Amino acid sequence: MFGMLGVFAEFERSIIQARVKAGLARARAKGRTLVRPWADAVIEGRIRTLAAQGMGNVKIAKTLGVGVSLTQRVLA
């Protein structure tokens, strides 16, 4: 019984992978860029200014309405 569940899980996973690859190919065909959007210079400047004032990454992100990972990338 567990063997059959494993087979179905593998089959479902392969279907999901095929759908993701098809979606990425469709996006590339339409000319879309598949990268994470970067913040503009104004947001980067505000992140650096708030960090210089001693504010933490999480508080900066909440204040500016951006993600914590963005603040980490800008300050790295």
N, CA, C and O atoms as a Maestro MAE file, in Angstrom:
{
 s_m_m2io_version
 :::
 2.0.0
}

f_m_ct {
 s_m_title
 :::
 protein
 m_atom[304] {
  # First column is atom index #
  i_m_mmod_type
  r_m_x_coord
  r_m_y_coord
  r_m_z_coord
  i_m_residue_number
  s_m_chain_name
  s_m_pdb_residue_name
  s_m_pdb_atom_name
  i_m_atomic_number
  :::
  1 25 0.825 -1.198 0.000 1 A "MET " " N  " 7
  2 3 0.000 0.000 0.000 1 A "MET " " CA " 6
  3 2 0.876 1.272 0.000 1 A "MET " " C  " 6
  4 15 0.626 2.217 -0.747 1 A "MET " " O  " 8
  5 25 1.919 1.261 0.870 2 A "PHE " " N  " 7
  6 3 2.792 2.428 0.926 2 A "PHE " " CA " 6
  7 2 3.555 2.615 -0.381 2 A "PHE " " C  " 6
  8 15 3.867 3.739 -0.775 2 A "PHE " " O  " 8
  9 25 3.849 1.508 -1.044 3 A "GLY " " N  " 7
  10 3 4.517 1.588 -2.340 3 A "GLY " " CA " 6
  11 2 3.665 2.311 -3.364 3 A "GLY " " C  " 6
  12 15 4.177 3.116 -4.141 3 A "GLY " " O  " 8
  13 25 2.382 2.035 -3.373 4 A "MET " " N  " 7
  14 3 1.472 2.692 -4.306 4 A "MET " " CA " 6
  15 2 1.364 4.182 -3.995 4 A "MET " " C  " 6
  16 15 1.313 5.003 -4.911 4 A "MET " " O  " 8
  17 25 1.330 4.538 -2.709 5 A "LEU " " N  " 7
  18 3 1.287 5.958 -2.336 5 A "LEU " " CA " 6
  19 2 2.546 6.671 -2.821 5 A "LEU " " C  " 6
  20 15 2.479 7.812 -3.277 5 A "LEU " " O  " 8
  21 25 3.681 6.007 -2.725 6 A "GLY " " N  " 7
  22 3 4.926 6.582 -3.222 6 A "GLY " " CA " 6
  23 2 4.892 6.803 -4.720 6 A "GLY " " C  " 6
  24 15 5.369 7.825 -5.215 6 A "GLY " " O  " 8
  25 25 4.335 5.856 -5.434 7 A "VAL " " N  " 7
  26 3 4.231 5.977 -6.891 7 A "VAL " " CA " 6
  27 2 3.347 7.166 -7.258 7 A "VAL " " C  " 6
  28 15 3.686 7.942 -8.152 7 A "VAL " " O  " 8
  29 25 2.221 7.307 -6.576 8 A "PHE " " N  " 7
  30 3 1.335 8.436 -6.859 8 A "PHE " " CA " 6
  31 2 1.983 9.769 -6.500 8 A "PHE " " C  " 6
  32 15 1.803 10.760 -7.208 8 A "PHE " " O  " 8
  33 25 2.724 9.796 -5.419 9 A "ALA " " N  " 7
  34 3 3.407 11.028 -5.025 9 A "ALA " " CA " 6
  35 2 4.448 11.428 -6.059 9 A "ALA " " C  " 6
  36 15 4.552 12.605 -6.404 9 A "ALA " " O  " 8
  37 25 5.216 10.471 -6.555 10 A "GLU " " N  " 7
  38 3 6.209 10.759 -7.590 10 A "GLU " " CA " 6
  39 2 5.534 11.256 -8.867 10 A "GLU " " C  " 6
  40 15 6.021 12.184 -9.512 10 A "GLU " " O  " 8
  41 25 4.414 10.635 -9.227 11 A "PHE " " N  " 7
  42 3 3.696 11.044 -10.425 11 A "PHE " " CA " 6
  43 2 3.180 12.472 -10.289 11 A "PHE " " C  " 6
  44 15 3.292 13.273 -11.217 11 A "PHE " " O  " 8
  45 25 2.613 12.783 -9.124 12 A "GLU " " N  " 7
  46 3 2.101 14.133 -8.894 12 A "GLU " " CA " 6
  47 2 3.236 15.156 -8.928 12 A "GLU " " C  " 6
  48 15 3.078 16.250 -9.470 12 A "GLU " " O  " 8
  49 25 4.365 14.800 -8.354 13 A "ARG " " N  " 7
  50 3 5.516 15.706 -8.352 13 A "ARG " " CA " 6
  51 2 6.000 15.962 -9.775 13 A "ARG " " C  " 6
  52 15 6.355 17.093 -10.109 13 A "ARG " " O  " 8
  53 25 6.021 14.951 -10.604 14 A "SER " " N  " 7
  54 3 6.464 15.146 -11.988 14 A "SER " " CA " 6
  55 2 5.483 16.031 -12.762 14 A "SER " " C  " 6
  56 15 5.901 16.809 -13.619 14 A "SER " " O  " 8
  57 25 4.204 15.921 -12.472 15 A "ILE " " N  " 7
  58 3 3.210 16.779 -13.120 15 A "ILE " " CA " 6
  59 2 3.423 18.231 -12.696 15 A "ILE " " C  " 6
  60 15 3.356 19.136 -13.528 15 A "ILE " " O  " 8
  61 25 3.679 18.457 -11.409 16 A "ILE " " N  " 7
  62 3 3.929 19.811 -10.918 16 A "ILE " " CA " 6
  63 2 5.168 20.398 -11.584 16 A "ILE " " C  " 6
  64 15 5.156 21.554 -12.006 16 A "ILE " " O  " 8
  65 25 6.236 19.612 -11.679 17 A "GLN " " N  " 7
  66 3 7.465 20.086 -12.319 17 A "GLN " " CA " 6
  67 2 7.217 20.448 -13.780 17 A "GLN " " C  " 6
  68 15 7.738 21.452 -14.266 17 A "GLN " " O  " 8
  69 25 6.433 19.646 -14.477 18 A "ALA " " N  " 7
  70 3 6.139 19.930 -15.878 18 A "ALA " " CA " 6
  71 2 5.348 21.231 -16.013 18 A "ALA " " C  " 6
  72 15 5.604 22.013 -16.928 18 A "ALA " " O  " 8
  73 25 4.400 21.469 -15.124 19 A "ARG " " N  " 7
  74 3 3.618 22.706 -15.175 19 A "ARG " " CA " 6
  75 2 4.490 23.925 -14.907 19 A "ARG " " C  " 6
  76 15 4.347 24.951 -15.572 19 A "ARG " " O  " 8
  77 25 5.387 23.818 -13.941 20 A "VAL " " N  " 7
  78 3 6.273 24.944 -13.628 20 A "VAL " " CA " 6
  79 2 7.183 25.249 -14.815 20 A "VAL " " C  " 6
  80 15 7.353 26.409 -15.190 20 A "VAL " " O  " 8
  81 25 7.760 24.215 -15.397 21 A "LYS " " N  " 7
  82 3 8.645 24.421 -16.549 21 A "LYS " " CA " 6
  83 2 7.881 25.020 -17.727 21 A "LYS " " C  " 6
  84 15 8.413 25.873 -18.437 21 A "LYS " " O  " 8
  85 25 6.646 24.585 -17.940 22 A "ALA " " N  " 7
  86 3 5.839 25.144 -19.025 22 A "ALA " " CA " 6
  87 2 5.519 26.610 -18.768 22 A "ALA " " C  " 6
  88 15 5.547 27.424 -19.691 22 A "ALA " " O  " 8
  89 25 5.218 26.949 -17.528 23 A "GLY " " N  " 7
  90 3 4.933 28.340 -17.182 23 A "GLY " " CA " 6
  91 2 6.154 29.227 -17.370 23 A "GLY " " C  " 6
  92 15 6.034 30.343 -17.876 23 A "GLY " " O  " 8
  93 25 7.322 28.749 -16.971 24 A "LEU " " N  " 7
  94 3 8.546 29.524 -17.164 24 A "LEU " " CA " 6
  95 2 8.860 29.704 -18.645 24 A "LEU " " C  " 6
  96 15 9.283 30.779 -19.070 24 A "LEU " " O  " 8
  97 25 8.653 28.653 -19.424 25 A "ALA " " N  " 7
  98 3 8.888 28.758 -20.865 25 A "ALA " " CA " 6
  99 2 7.928 29.750 -21.511 25 A "ALA " " C  " 6
  100 15 8.322 30.502 -22.402 25 A "ALA " " O  " 8
  101 25 6.664 29.758 -21.065 26 A "ARG " " N  " 7
  102 3 5.688 30.693 -21.593 26 A "ARG " " CA " 6
  103 2 6.066 32.129 -21.237 26 A "ARG " " C  " 6
  104 15 5.926 33.032 -22.062 26 A "ARG " " O  " 8
  105 25 6.541 32.339 -20.022 27 A "ALA " " N  " 7
  106 3 6.957 33.679 -19.607 27 A "ALA " " CA " 6
  107 2 8.156 34.149 -20.412 27 A "ALA " " C  " 6
  108 15 8.212 35.309 -20.821 27 A "ALA " " O  " 8
  109 25 9.111 33.264 -20.643 28 A "ARG " " N  " 7
  110 3 10.281 33.622 -21.459 28 A "ARG " " CA " 6
  111 2 9.867 33.953 -22.893 28 A "ARG " " C  " 6
  112 15 10.404 34.874 -23.508 28 A "ARG " " O  " 8
  113 25 8.906 33.192 -23.414 29 A "ALA " " N  " 7
  114 3 8.448 33.429 -24.781 29 A "ALA " " CA " 6
  115 2 7.767 34.792 -24.919 29 A "ALA " " C  " 6
  116 15 7.825 35.414 -25.980 29 A "ALA " " O  " 8
  117 25 7.127 35.248 -23.852 30 A "LYS " " N  " 7
  118 3 6.490 36.564 -23.867 30 A "LYS " " CA " 6
  119 2 7.483 37.684 -23.613 30 A "LYS " " C  " 6
  120 15 7.128 38.860 -23.697 30 A "LYS " " O  " 8
  121 25 8.731 37.328 -23.301 31 A "GLY " " N  " 7
  122 3 9.758 38.335 -23.099 31 A "GLY " " CA " 6
  123 2 9.851 38.865 -21.687 31 A "GLY " " C  " 6
  124 15 10.481 39.899 -21.463 31 A "GLY " " O  " 8
  125 25 9.251 38.197 -20.739 32 A "ARG " " N  " 7
  126 3 9.303 38.650 -19.353 32 A "ARG " " CA " 6
  127 2 10.634 38.255 -18.730 32 A "ARG " " C  " 6
  128 15 11.204 37.211 -19.045 32 A "ARG " " O  " 8
  129 25 11.113 39.109 -17.844 33 A "THR " " N  " 7
  130 3 12.335 38.772 -17.129 33 A "THR " " CA " 6
  131 2 11.970 37.971 -15.894 33 A "THR " " C  " 6
  132 15 10.982 38.264 -15.221 33 A "THR " " O  " 8
  133 25 12.758 36.974 -15.606 34 A "LEU " " N  " 7
  134 3 12.453 36.067 -14.514 34 A "LEU " " CA " 6
  135 2 13.436 36.266 -13.365 34 A "LEU " " C  " 6
  136 15 14.026 35.309 -12.865 34 A "LEU " " O  " 8
  137 25 13.601 37.502 -12.960 35 A "VAL " " N  " 7
  138 3 14.483 37.803 -11.843 35 A "VAL " " CA " 6
  139 2 13.693 38.542 -10.772 35 A "VAL " " C  " 6
  140 15 12.626 39.094 -11.038 35 A "VAL " " O  " 8
  141 25 14.224 38.543 -9.578 36 A "ARG " " N  " 7
  142 3 13.583 39.249 -8.485 36 A "ARG " " CA " 6
  143 2 13.732 40.755 -8.726 36 A "ARG " " C  " 6
  144 15 14.833 41.220 -9.019 36 A "ARG " " O  " 8
  145 25 12.658 41.515 -8.609 37 A "PRO " " N  " 7
  146 3 12.762 42.953 -8.846 37 A "PRO " " CA " 6
  147 2 13.646 43.619 -7.792 37 A "PRO " " C  " 6
  148 15 13.561 43.292 -6.608 37 A "PRO " " O  " 8
  149 25 14.475 44.533 -8.216 38 A "TRP " " N  " 7
  150 3 15.386 45.243 -7.340 38 A "TRP " " CA " 6
  151 2 14.769 46.579 -6.965 38 A "TRP " " C  " 6
  152 15 13.965 47.125 -7.722 38 A "TRP " " O  " 8
  153 25 15.122 47.090 -5.850 39 A "ALA " " N  " 7
  154 3 14.573 48.356 -5.372 39 A "ALA " " CA " 6
  155 2 15.231 49.515 -6.116 39 A "ALA " " C  " 6
  156 15 16.373 49.412 -6.565 39 A "ALA " " O  " 8
  157 25 14.507 50.598 -6.236 40 A "ASP " " N  " 7
  158 3 15.082 51.763 -6.896 40 A "ASP " " CA " 6
  159 2 16.030 52.487 -5.940 40 A "ASP " " C  " 6
  160 15 16.111 52.150 -4.758 40 A "ASP " " O  " 8
  161 25 16.732 53.468 -6.455 41 A "ALA " " N  " 7
  162 3 17.768 54.164 -5.687 41 A "ALA " " CA " 6
  163 2 17.191 54.907 -4.480 41 A "ALA " " C  " 6
  164 15 17.867 55.046 -3.460 41 A "ALA " " O  " 8
  165 25 15.958 55.381 -4.586 42 A "VAL " " N  " 7
  166 3 15.347 56.112 -3.475 42 A "VAL " " CA " 6
  167 2 15.148 55.191 -2.274 42 A "VAL " " C  " 6
  168 15 15.493 55.552 -1.149 42 A "VAL " " O  " 8
  169 25 14.596 54.011 -2.510 43 A "ILE " " N  " 7
  170 3 14.368 53.051 -1.435 43 A "ILE " " CA " 6
  171 2 15.704 52.604 -0.835 43 A "ILE " " C  " 6
  172 15 15.839 52.492 0.383 43 A "ILE " " O  " 8
  173 25 16.691 52.349 -1.703 44 A "GLU " " N  " 7
  174 3 18.002 51.941 -1.195 44 A "GLU " " CA " 6
  175 2 18.591 53.017 -0.293 44 A "GLU " " C  " 6
  176 15 19.152 52.709 0.759 44 A "GLU " " O  " 8
  177 25 18.467 54.259 -0.692 45 A "GLY " " N  " 7
  178 3 18.984 55.362 0.113 45 A "GLY " " CA " 6
  179 2 18.290 55.462 1.459 45 A "GLY " " C  " 6
  180 15 18.931 55.698 2.483 45 A "GLY " " O  " 8
  181 25 16.976 55.280 1.450 46 A "ARG " " N  " 7
  182 3 16.227 55.346 2.711 46 A "ARG " " CA " 6
  183 2 16.596 54.189 3.626 46 A "ARG " " C  " 6
  184 15 16.663 54.356 4.844 46 A "ARG " " O  " 8
  185 25 16.840 53.001 3.040 47 A "ILE " " N  " 7
  186 3 17.250 51.842 3.843 47 A "ILE " " CA " 6
  187 2 18.598 52.133 4.499 47 A "ILE " " C  " 6
  188 15 18.774 51.893 5.694 47 A "ILE " " O  " 8
  189 25 19.541 52.647 3.725 48 A "ARG " " N  " 7
  190 3 20.871 52.946 4.272 48 A "ARG " " CA " 6
  191 2 20.807 54.050 5.328 48 A "ARG " " C  " 6
  192 15 21.525 53.997 6.327 48 A "ARG " " O  " 8
  193 25 19.954 55.041 5.111 49 A "THR " " N  " 7
  194 3 19.819 56.127 6.080 49 A "THR " " CA " 6
  195 2 19.263 55.616 7.405 49 A "THR " " C  " 6
  196 15 19.784 55.950 8.469 49 A "THR " " O  " 8
  197 25 18.211 54.812 7.341 50 A "LEU " " N  " 7
  198 3 17.614 54.281 8.566 50 A "LEU " " CA " 6
  199 2 18.568 53.332 9.280 50 A "LEU " " C  " 6
  200 15 18.602 53.290 10.509 50 A "LEU " " O  " 8
  201 25 19.347 52.568 8.506 51 A "ALA " " N  " 7
  202 3 20.311 51.664 9.125 51 A "ALA " " CA " 6
  203 2 21.414 52.464 9.822 51 A "ALA " " C  " 6
  204 15 21.893 52.068 10.885 51 A "ALA " " O  " 8
  205 25 21.813 53.581 9.228 52 A "ALA " " N  " 7
  206 3 22.841 54.427 9.841 52 A "ALA " " CA " 6
  207 2 22.335 55.044 11.141 52 A "ALA " " C  " 6
  208 15 23.126 55.353 12.032 52 A "ALA " " O  " 8
  209 25 21.027 55.223 11.249 53 A "GLN " " N  " 7
  210 3 20.440 55.766 12.476 53 A "GLN " " CA " 6
  211 2 20.300 54.706 13.564 53 A "GLN " " C  " 6
  212 15 19.871 55.007 14.678 53 A "GLN " " O  " 8
  213 25 20.663 53.464 13.239 54 A "GLY " " N  " 7
  214 3 20.634 52.398 14.231 54 A "GLY " " CA " 6
  215 2 19.391 51.546 14.212 54 A "GLY " " C  " 6
  216 15 19.191 50.741 15.121 54 A "GLY " " O  " 8
  217 25 18.544 51.695 13.206 55 A "MET " " N  " 7
  218 3 17.315 50.914 13.134 55 A "MET " " CA " 6
  219 2 17.645 49.517 12.595 55 A "MET " " C  " 6
  220 15 18.515 49.375 11.735 55 A "MET " " O  " 8
  221 25 16.964 48.503 13.090 56 A "GLY " " N  " 7
  222 3 17.200 47.126 12.671 56 A "GLY " " CA " 6
  223 2 16.536 46.801 11.337 56 A "GLY " " C  " 6
  224 15 15.693 47.549 10.841 56 A "GLY " " O  " 8
  225 25 16.937 45.668 10.773 57 A "ASN " " N  " 7
  226 3 16.430 45.257 9.459 57 A "ASN " " CA " 6
  227 2 14.915 45.080 9.437 57 A "ASN " " C  " 6
  228 15 14.251 45.528 8.502 57 A "ASN " " O  " 8
  229 25 14.374 44.439 10.449 58 A "VAL " " N  " 7
  230 3 12.930 44.171 10.472 58 A "VAL " " CA " 6
  231 2 12.144 45.476 10.598 58 A "VAL " " C  " 6
  232 15 11.129 45.663 9.928 58 A "VAL " " O  " 8
  233 25 12.613 46.364 11.450 59 A "LYS " " N  " 7
  234 3 11.911 47.632 11.633 59 A "LYS " " CA " 6
  235 2 12.003 48.495 10.374 59 A "LYS " " C  " 6
  236 15 11.040 49.174 10.017 59 A "LYS " " O  " 8
  237 25 13.156 48.473 9.698 60 A "ILE " " N  " 7
  238 3 13.302 49.212 8.437 60 A "ILE " " CA " 6
  239 2 12.313 48.674 7.419 60 A "ILE " " C  " 6
  240 15 11.639 49.442 6.732 60 A "ILE " " O  " 8
  241 25 12.229 47.352 7.322 61 A "ALA " " N  " 7
  242 3 11.326 46.729 6.347 61 A "ALA " " CA " 6
  243 2 9.876 47.104 6.627 61 A "ALA " " C  " 6
  244 15 9.130 47.415 5.699 61 A "ALA " " O  " 8
  245 25 9.471 47.079 7.883 62 A "LYS " " N  " 7
  246 3 8.090 47.443 8.227 62 A "LYS " " CA " 6
  247 2 7.826 48.924 7.977 62 A "LYS " " C  " 6
  248 15 6.744 49.298 7.524 62 A "LYS " " O  " 8
  249 25 8.806 49.756 8.271 63 A "THR " " N  " 7
  250 3 8.638 51.198 8.079 63 A "THR " " CA " 6
  251 2 8.461 51.548 6.615 63 A "THR " " C  " 6
  252 15 7.613 52.368 6.262 63 A "THR " " O  " 8
  253 25 9.267 50.923 5.757 64 A "LEU " " N  " 7
  254 3 9.245 51.253 4.331 64 A "LEU " " CA " 6
  255 2 8.276 50.390 3.527 64 A "LEU " " C  " 6
  256 15 8.012 50.679 2.360 64 A "LEU " " O  " 8
  257 25 7.750 49.346 4.134 65 A "GLY " " N  " 7
  258 3 6.818 48.475 3.427 65 A "GLY " " CA " 6
  259 2 7.501 47.577 2.413 65 A "GLY " " C  " 6
  260 15 6.932 47.270 1.365 65 A "GLY " " O  " 8
  261 25 8.709 47.158 2.719 66 A "VAL " " N  " 7
  262 3 9.440 46.241 1.845 66 A "VAL " " CA " 6
  263 2 9.764 44.982 2.636 66 A "VAL " " C  " 6
  264 15 9.501 44.913 3.836 66 A "VAL " " O  " 8
  265 25 10.331 43.998 1.971 67 A "GLY " " N  " 7
  266 3 10.689 42.764 2.640 67 A "GLY " " CA " 6
  267 2 11.997 42.875 3.397 67 A "GLY " " C  " 6
  268 15 12.854 43.701 3.083 67 A "GLY " " O  " 8
  269 25 12.127 42.027 4.399 68 A "VAL " " N  " 7
  270 3 13.352 42.009 5.193 68 A "VAL " " CA " 6
  271 2 14.532 41.579 4.327 68 A "VAL " " C  " 6
  272 15 15.643 42.081 4.495 68 A "VAL " " O  " 8
  273 25 14.297 40.658 3.407 69 A "SER " " N  " 7
  274 3 15.388 40.196 2.549 69 A "SER " " CA " 6
  275 2 15.929 41.335 1.688 69 A "SER " " C  " 6
  276 15 17.124 41.374 1.394 69 A "SER " " O  " 8
  277 25 15.069 42.252 1.287 70 A "LEU " " N  " 7
  278 3 15.534 43.401 0.505 70 A "LEU " " CA " 6
  279 2 16.454 44.269 1.348 70 A "LEU " " C  " 6
  280 15 17.499 44.711 0.870 70 A "LEU " " O  " 8
  281 25 16.083 44.515 2.577 71 A "THR " " N  " 7
  282 3 16.941 45.341 3.438 71 A "THR " " CA " 6
  283 2 18.283 44.641 3.669 71 A "THR " " C  " 6
  284 15 19.326 45.294 3.692 71 A "THR " " O  " 8
  285 25 18.258 43.338 3.838 72 A "GLN " " N  " 7
  286 3 19.501 42.591 4.021 72 A "GLN " " CA " 6
  287 2 20.387 42.663 2.786 72 A "GLN " " C  " 6
  288 15 21.603 42.820 2.896 72 A "GLN " " O  " 8
  289 25 19.769 42.546 1.595 73 A "ARG " " N  " 7
  290 3 20.561 42.607 0.356 73 A "ARG " " CA " 6
  291 2 21.172 43.984 0.153 73 A "ARG " " C  " 6
  292 15 22.315 44.094 -0.290 73 A "ARG " " O  " 8
  293 25 20.425 45.034 0.470 74 A "VAL " " N  " 7
  294 3 20.927 46.387 0.272 74 A "VAL " " CA " 6
  295 2 22.070 46.665 1.246 74 A "VAL " " C  " 6
  296 15 23.060 47.294 0.874 74 A "VAL " " O  " 8
  297 25 21.940 46.205 2.475 75 A "LEU " " N  " 7
  298 3 22.954 46.491 3.487 75 A "LEU " " CA " 6
  299 2 24.156 45.551 3.421 75 A "LEU " " C  " 6
  300 15 25.165 45.799 4.082 75 A "LEU " " O  " 8
  301 25 24.067 44.498 2.650 76 A "ALA " " N  " 7
  302 3 25.191 43.534 2.547 76 A "ALA " " CA " 6
  303 2 26.323 44.090 1.704 76 A "ALA " " C  " 6
  304 15 27.338 43.420 1.514 76 A "ALA " " O  " 8
  :::
 }
 m_bond[303] {
  # First column is bond index #
  i_m_from
  i_m_to
  i_m_order
  :::
  1 1 2 1
  2 2 3 1
  3 3 4 2
  4 3 5 1
  5 5 6 1
  6 6 7 1
  7 7 8 2
  8 7 9 1
  9 9 10 1
  10 10 11 1
  11 11 12 2
  12 11 13 1
  13 13 14 1
  14 14 15 1
  15 15 16 2
  16 15 17 1
  17 17 18 1
  18 18 19 1
  19 19 20 2
  20 19 21 1
  21 21 22 1
  22 22 23 1
  23 23 24 2
  24 23 25 1
  25 25 26 1
  26 26 27 1
  27 27 28 2
  28 27 29 1
  29 29 30 1
  30 30 31 1
  31 31 32 2
  32 31 33 1
  33 33 34 1
  34 34 35 1
  35 35 36 2
  36 35 37 1
  37 37 38 1
  38 38 39 1
  39 39 40 2
  40 39 41 1
  41 41 42 1
  42 42 43 1
  43 43 44 2
  44 43 45 1
  45 45 46 1
  46 46 47 1
  47 47 48 2
  48 47 49 1
  49 49 50 1
  50 50 51 1
  51 51 52 2
  52 51 53 1
  53 53 54 1
  54 54 55 1
  55 55 56 2
  56 55 57 1
  57 57 58 1
  58 58 59 1
  59 59 60 2
  60 59 61 1
  61 61 62 1
  62 62 63 1
  63 63 64 2
  64 63 65 1
  65 65 66 1
  66 66 67 1
  67 67 68 2
  68 67 69 1
  69 69 70 1
  70 70 71 1
  71 71 72 2
  72 71 73 1
  73 73 74 1
  74 74 75 1
  75 75 76 2
  76 75 77 1
  77 77 78 1
  78 78 79 1
  79 79 80 2
  80 79 81 1
  81 81 82 1
  82 82 83 1
  83 83 84 2
  84 83 85 1
  85 85 86 1
  86 86 87 1
  87 87 88 2
  88 87 89 1
  89 89 90 1
  90 90 91 1
  91 91 92 2
  92 91 93 1
  93 93 94 1
  94 94 95 1
  95 95 96 2
  96 95 97 1
  97 97 98 1
  98 98 99 1
  99 99 100 2
  100 99 101 1
  101 101 102 1
  102 102 103 1
  103 103 104 2
  104 103 105 1
  105 105 106 1
  106 106 107 1
  107 107 108 2
  108 107 109 1
  109 109 110 1
  110 110 111 1
  111 111 112 2
  112 111 113 1
  113 113 114 1
  114 114 115 1
  115 115 116 2
  116 115 117 1
  117 117 118 1
  118 118 119 1
  119 119 120 2
  120 119 121 1
  121 121 122 1
  122 122 123 1
  123 123 124 2
  124 123 125 1
  125 125 126 1
  126 126 127 1
  127 127 128 2
  128 127 129 1
  129 129 130 1
  130 130 131 1
  131 131 132 2
  132 131 133 1
  133 133 134 1
  134 134 135 1
  135 135 136 2
  136 135 137 1
  137 137 138 1
  138 138 139 1
  139 139 140 2
  140 139 141 1
  141 141 142 1
  142 142 143 1
  143 143 144 2
  144 143 145 1
  145 145 146 1
  146 146 147 1
  147 147 148 2
  148 147 149 1
  149 149 150 1
  150 150 151 1
  151 151 152 2
  152 151 153 1
  153 153 154 1
  154 154 155 1
  155 155 156 2
  156 155 157 1
  157 157 158 1
  158 158 159 1
  159 159 160 2
  160 159 161 1
  161 161 162 1
  162 162 163 1
  163 163 164 2
  164 163 165 1
  165 165 166 1
  166 166 167 1
  167 167 168 2
  168 167 169 1
  169 169 170 1
  170 170 171 1
  171 171 172 2
  172 171 173 1
  173 173 174 1
  174 174 175 1
  175 175 176 2
  176 175 177 1
  177 177 178 1
  178 178 179 1
  179 179 180 2
  180 179 181 1
  181 181 182 1
  182 182 183 1
  183 183 184 2
  184 183 185 1
  185 185 186 1
  186 186 187 1
  187 187 188 2
  188 187 189 1
  189 189 190 1
  190 190 191 1
  191 191 192 2
  192 191 193 1
  193 193 194 1
  194 194 195 1
  195 195 196 2
  196 195 197 1
  197 197 198 1
  198 198 199 1
  199 199 200 2
  200 199 201 1
  201 201 202 1
  202 202 203 1
  203 203 204 2
  204 203 205 1
  205 205 206 1
  206 206 207 1
  207 207 208 2
  208 207 209 1
  209 209 210 1
  210 210 211 1
  211 211 212 2
  212 211 213 1
  213 213 214 1
  214 214 215 1
  215 215 216 2
  216 215 217 1
  217 217 218 1
  218 218 219 1
  219 219 220 2
  220 219 221 1
  221 221 222 1
  222 222 223 1
  223 223 224 2
  224 223 225 1
  225 225 226 1
  226 226 227 1
  227 227 228 2
  228 227 229 1
  229 229 230 1
  230 230 231 1
  231 231 232 2
  232 231 233 1
  233 233 234 1
  234 234 235 1
  235 235 236 2
  236 235 237 1
  237 237 238 1
  238 238 239 1
  239 239 240 2
  240 239 241 1
  241 241 242 1
  242 242 243 1
  243 243 244 2
  244 243 245 1
  245 245 246 1
  246 246 247 1
  247 247 248 2
  248 247 249 1
  249 249 250 1
  250 250 251 1
  251 251 252 2
  252 251 253 1
  253 253 254 1
  254 254 255 1
  255 255 256 2
  256 255 257 1
  257 257 258 1
  258 258 259 1
  259 259 260 2
  260 259 261 1
  261 261 262 1
  262 262 263 1
  263 263 264 2
  264 263 265 1
  265 265 266 1
  266 266 267 1
  267 267 268 2
  268 267 269 1
  269 269 270 1
  270 270 271 1
  271 271 272 2
  272 271 273 1
  273 273 274 1
  274 274 275 1
  275 275 276 2
  276 275 277 1
  277 277 278 1
  278 278 279 1
  279 279 280 2
  280 279 281 1
  281 281 282 1
  282 282 283 1
  283 283 284 2
  284 283 285 1
  285 285 286 1
  286 286 287 1
  287 287 288 2
  288 287 289 1
  289 289 290 1
  290 290 291 1
  291 291 292 2
  292 291 293 1
  293 293 294 1
  294 294 295 1
  295 295 296 2
  296 295 297 1
  297 297 298 1
  298 298 299 1
  299 299 300 2
  300 299 301 1
  301 301 302 1
  302 302 303 1
  303 303 304 2
  :::
 }
}
